[in-house]
């Protein structure tokens, strides 16, 4: 079962998380930086009580004064809060929070550039789609507006879309939700029981990790190779984990951008089937093929009992907040009943907008792809020119670049980048079982001018990473605090 967030951590537990390489001098500063990275990385949750200075000093074989200095550095930087009579508690400074749940805007009130969210502004043509739906508003207003399975027009359009792609579907197999994340939560709550195991690629979509961890289940990761899925390794992992549910993102995988080949799809589906696991396919990015290429058969077509979730948020606009579940007929009613305890249906007007886009929105999607392709290439070019030691593969689709850094500095870079006015999500956020410090996810959903400025700010932050010795726990309001 997924463990609840620790309310306290013992000295021995903290030592295991801190000690990997010998502490460097000044020791107190290096120790403070390691604890800070645990907080930034999410491996030490906000509100967790740290061991006393004496306990940690004994565990690490350090002087109590060294621990006291490290704790003071963390308090000064805003990562530790002392409570009289209770101890020291980890905390995340408000100004540095990079939420795994809340998407960040393209620009913040203080002038920061947000690159934590892979979403952009609406494409041209969306206003016309809203206007077309508005013409049918009177017939919607004549109903109650409660549509537990979804607007019939949208379910018919979705059924035709799935069928045309090679997965025969009828409207009765579809449930409309408030986005793909809502769909994932409904599926997890409906199909899983306490103690079930769930397998997910690692790295994978960070909010999916959080949503699954919120369930009373055991989440395990399948390490996704840089070259994409390996059916043999996947089958071995499935055999060890024996998951009830396997969550996979085969189309422009978030965050790596990998696109599962047509040849691999029956092999991957077969491996999941032989393990006795139900396949849960996330197709949120499937429509964002930016370099052409033949469409690929939906993975669920090779797994009769599979459940597929998707959304209009990435293909069209995140503000639509319309997603869906495509499931076998026998699961539809349980899914609807589960969903009823969470919400009573998605907004019918937006459903009508999406139905129109699916049936007559090819030009909108084409414009979206053109814009994203241009922005992707621009960001890739700026990164190559600015960071010759950073490496990445330009994905054939999707919304992000998965960049490999030459050093294990992702969390540190994310923290320092905020000081330079750009918000980025560190790689560990996308990992199920830890890791990710050599990777950074960078969306290309902003315009070229914004991307250029974001890279310029990242350049300054990266220079700080290279020149600032570990242990320089600082805060924006006090740039000289504890410089090594």
N, C-alpha and C positions, 0 to 999 in steps of 0.2 A: 504494500500500500504506500502511496506517496506520503512521505513524512510531512507533518505540519511544520510550519516555520518554527525554528528553534526560538525559545524565549531567552535562553542563556546558552553559552558555549563554555565547555570546560577548558582548562589550560591544555590538557592533552589533545583535545579535539582541535583547538586553535593551532597548536604546534604542528599537527599533521598538515594543516592547510597552509601554514606559513613557511615551513622549512623544506626547501628544495635544493637550494644552493647556500653556501655559507654566507652569513651576513657580512656586508662590507661596511667600512667605516665612513662616516660616523654611524655606529651600530644602531643608535636610537632612531636615526633618520631613515635608515634602510628598513628597520622593523616597522616604523610608522607607514612608510610607503607600501609595504607588503599588506598591512592591514587595510590601508585605504583602497588598494586594488581589489581586495576581497569584497569590500563594500561596493565599489564601482561595478565590479563584475557580477554582483548579485549572489556571491557565494557566502556572504555574511549579511543577512537581512537587516533592514532598519528596525530598530527596537530590540535587537538582541543584546543581552547583557554579557559583557566581556568578563573574563576572569579577573580577580583582584591582581594588583601589582605584585604582591608576594607570590601568589600561586603561579603566575606566568613567569616570574623571574626564576622560580625553582624549576619549572618545566623546561625552560629554555637555557638553563644554566647561565643566566645573566644576572647582573646586579639589579637590585630593586630601583636604583636611581636611573638606570638605563630604561627600564620599563616606564617609570614615571615620566621621563623626558619624551618617550615615544607617545604616551597617552596625551601629554600636554600638546605635542605637535598636532595630533589628530583633533583635539578639542579646538585648537587655534584655527585649523583648516576647516572646521565644521563637520568632521566625520565622526565625532564622539561627543556625547553629552553626559556630563556628570550629574547624577541625581543624589542629593544629600541623603545619606543613610541607605541608599539602594545600590550604588555602584556606577559603573560607566557603561553607556549604551551606544551601540553603533547607530549612526544616523546618516541620512543622505542630504547634503545641503540643498536647499530648495533651488538655488540657482543652477545646480549641476544635474538635476534629475533628468535622466533620459528614460522615459517611461516605456515599458514593454507593452503597455495597453493603450496609451493615448497617442494618436498620431500628432506629429509636430507640423506646424505651418511652414510654408516656404519662407516667410519672413516674420520675425517677431517684433514686438513693439520696441525693443531696445536695439533693433537693427541687425540682430543675429539672423543667419541663414540656416534654416532647418533642413537637414538631410537625413532625418530619422524616419521619414515616412515616404514610401514609394507610391505617391499619388501626386497628381498635378491638377491644373485647372481644367475646366470642361473644354472639349474640342468644339470647333465651329460646327454648327448644325444642331447642337443640343437644344438651343432655344426654340428652334422650329419643331423639334420633337415634343417639347412641352406644349407648344401652341396647338399642335395637332391633337394631343391628348385633352387639352382644355375644351376642345369642341365637343368631346364626349362626356364632359363632366356632369351634365344633367342626369344622364342615366346612372352614373355612379351615386349621385346624391339621392336617387330614389331608393337605393338599397340601404341596409344597415351599416355597410362599410366593414363589417366583420367577415373576414374571409380566411378561415383557419387553414385551408389548403392552398389558397391563393386565387387570384383573379383568373377566370377560365381563359380569357384571351391570352394571358401570359403563359399559362400552362400549355395551351395549344401551340403557341409559338415556340416554346421551349421543346416540346415533344417533336415538332418538325425539325428543329435545329439539331437535336441529338440524333434523330433518325437519318438525316442527311449526312451526318458525319460517320455513320456506320454503327450506331447503337440504337436499334429499334426501340422506340419509346412511345407510350400513349399518355395523355394528360393525367390519367389516374395514377401515374407513377411519380408525380411531381408534387413537392410541397414548397411553396414560396416562403422565404424567410427574410429577416432584416440583415442581409449581408451574409457572406460566406462564414465569418466567424460565428455568427449566430447559428448557422447551419451546423457547424462543427459541434457547438455546445449541445444542440438538440440531439444530434446523432450519438454523441458520447453519453449523454444522460439516459438516452433511451436504450442503447444496446449494451452498455457496460454495467457490471455489478461489482461491488467492492472486492478488491483483490485481483481483478482481471489485469492481465498484462497487455500493454499496448506498445507496438513497435513504430518508431518514426525514424526517418532519415536524420542524420546529424552531420552537418547543420541542417536546419529547417526553419520554417516561418516561426519567428519568436512568439507571436501571440498564440499560435497553435500549441506551442510547448506549454505556455502558461494556462491555456484553456484545459488541456489534458491533465496537467498537474493539479488543477483545481478539483478534479474528480478523485474519488477514493480508489485509485488504480496504481499500478506500477508501470512507469514509463521507461522504456529501454531504447537505445539508439542503434541504428544500423549506420556505421561510418560510411558515408557516401564517397567513393573514390573520386579523385579529380577528373578521371576520364568518364565518369557516369556510373550507372548501375552495373554491378557484377552479379549475375544470377546465382553463381556458385557460392560466392561469399554471402549473398542475401539468404540463400537457402540454409547455409550453416548457421547464420544468426537466428533465423526463424526457428531452426531446430533446437537451439539452446534456449531461446526466450519462450517459445510456444505462446505467442500472443493471441488474444481473442480478436484483436483488431489491429490492422496494419495500415497506418496513415502514410500515403505516398503522394508526392507532387511531381508527376512525370513530365509536365509541360512547362518549360521555362521556369524550372525549379527556383523557388525563393529560399536562399539568397544566391545560389551559384549560377543560375541561368541555364542549367543543363536541360537538354531535351531528349527524352528517352526515344531511342530509335524504334522504327516499326518492327525490326527483327527481334528486339529484346522484349517487346511488350507481352507476347504470349509466354515467354520464358519466365518473366517476372510474375505474371499472374498465376502461372502454374506453380511456381515455388510457394506463393502465398496460399494457394488452394491446398497443396499437399501438406502444408503445416497446420491445416485445419483452422486457418485464420480468415476473418472476413476482411475484404479489401475496402478501404475508404480512400477514394481518389479525390484529390483537390485539383480542380481544373480552373481555378480563379484566373490564371494568366494564359489560358489556352488560345485565346484570340489574338494574342500579341506576338505573332510571328513577324519579325521585322525584315527578314531577308528573303522572304518568299519560301520556296520549298513546298513539296507535296504535303498536304494535311495528313496527319497521322491518326490512325484509328483510336478511338477512346479506349483507355486501358480497361475500363469496365466491360468492354465488349468481349474480353477474354476471361471474364470472371462473372458468371451468371448471378451470383449472390451479392455482387459488389454494390456499394453505395457511393454515389458521386455528389460532390458539392461544388458549387460555382457561384459566380457573382457578376454583376454588371459594373462593379466599382472600378476595376482596373481597365476593362476594355472601353468603357464610356466615361463614367465620372463617379467618384466615390460618394458624392453627395446624393446619389440616387438611393443608396442603402437598400438595394434589392439583391437578394441571393436566392439560392434554391438547393433542394435536395432531390436527387433522382435515385429512387430505390425500388427494389422488388415490390410487387403489389402487396404481399403479406406484411410488409413493414410500414406501409404508408399510414395506416390508422394508428398504430402505436407511436409513430413519430409525431403525428398531429396531436395526439393526446398528451404526449410529453411536452410538446411545444406550448400547449394551452396553459401549462403551469408557469411558463416563462413570459409569454406575451400572447396576445389574441390575434396576431396577424400583422402583416406589413401594410404600409399605407397604400390604399388602392389606386390613388392618382399616379404615384411613381411606378406602380406595377403597369399601369396603362402606358406610361412613357416607355418603359423597357420593352413591352410587347411591340410597340411601334418601331423601336430601334432594331429589334430582332427581325422584323419582317421587311422593314424599309429603311434600314440604317447603314447599309454597306458603305455609303459615301462618308458617313461620320467616322466609321471604323477605319476606313482608308486614310482619312486625314489624320486620325490619331496615330496610326502606324508611321506615317510619313514624318510627323513631328517628333515622335519618340526616336525613330531611326536617326534623324538629324541631331537630336540632343545626345543620344548614345555616342555617336561618332565624335561629336564635339568634346564630350567629357573624356572619352578615351584618348583623344589627341592631346588635350591639356594635361592629363595625368602622365602620359608618356614623356612629354616635353619637360615636365616639372619634377617628376619623381622617377629617374631612370632605374632605381633599384626596386621599385614596386612592380609587381607582375600581375597580369590578369589575362583572361581569355574573353574576348568580346563575344557575348552571347548572341545567338541567332534570334532571340526574342526576350520578352519580359521587360523588367523595369529597372534592373540594378546591375552594377558591376560588383563582383566579389574579388576584392583586391588582396593579394598576399604581400605582407610587409616583410622586409628583411630581418626584422627583430620582433621579439615577443613584446609588442608595445601597443597593442590595439586599445586597451583600456586606458593606458596612460595618454595616448594620443587623443582619445575621446575627451578626457578630462581637460587637457591643455587646449584642445580646439575650442572649447567653450570660451576660454579666455580671449581667443582671437575672433570670436563672433560667428562661429559655425558649429552647429550641433550635428554630431554623427553618432551612430550606434556601434559600439564595439562588437567584435566578432563573437565573444563568448555568449552574447545574448541569443545566438542562433544555435547553440549546441545543447544537446540533451544531456550528455554525460561529462561536460566540462571540455575545456580546450577553446580554441578560437582566437588566442592572443596574437596570432600572426595574420589575422584577416580582418578586413573592414568592409562593410557593405555600403556602397555609395549609389543612391538612386540617380537616374538621369531624367527625372520628371520635371525639373525646372527649365526655364529658358536658358539659352546660351549665355547671356550676359550674367545671369545669376550663377550658373555653373562656373564660369570663368572666375568670378569673384570668390566663390567657395573654394576653388582650388588654390587661389592666391592666399587665402586665409589659412588653409590647410598647410601650405608651404611654410608659413611662419610657425604654426603649431609643431610641425615635424622638425623644424630646426630646434625648437625648444626641447623636443624629445631627445634629439641627438646631443645637445649640449648640456642639458640639465641632468645632473647626476641623480640616480635613484635616491630617494629620501627627501627630495626637495618638495615636501608637502606644502603647497601654497594655496592661497585663496585670492580671488580677483581683487578684493579690496585691500590686500596686504601682500604685494608682490615680493617683498623681501623676507617674508616669514620663512624661517628654517631653510634658507638656501644653504646648500652643502659647501 
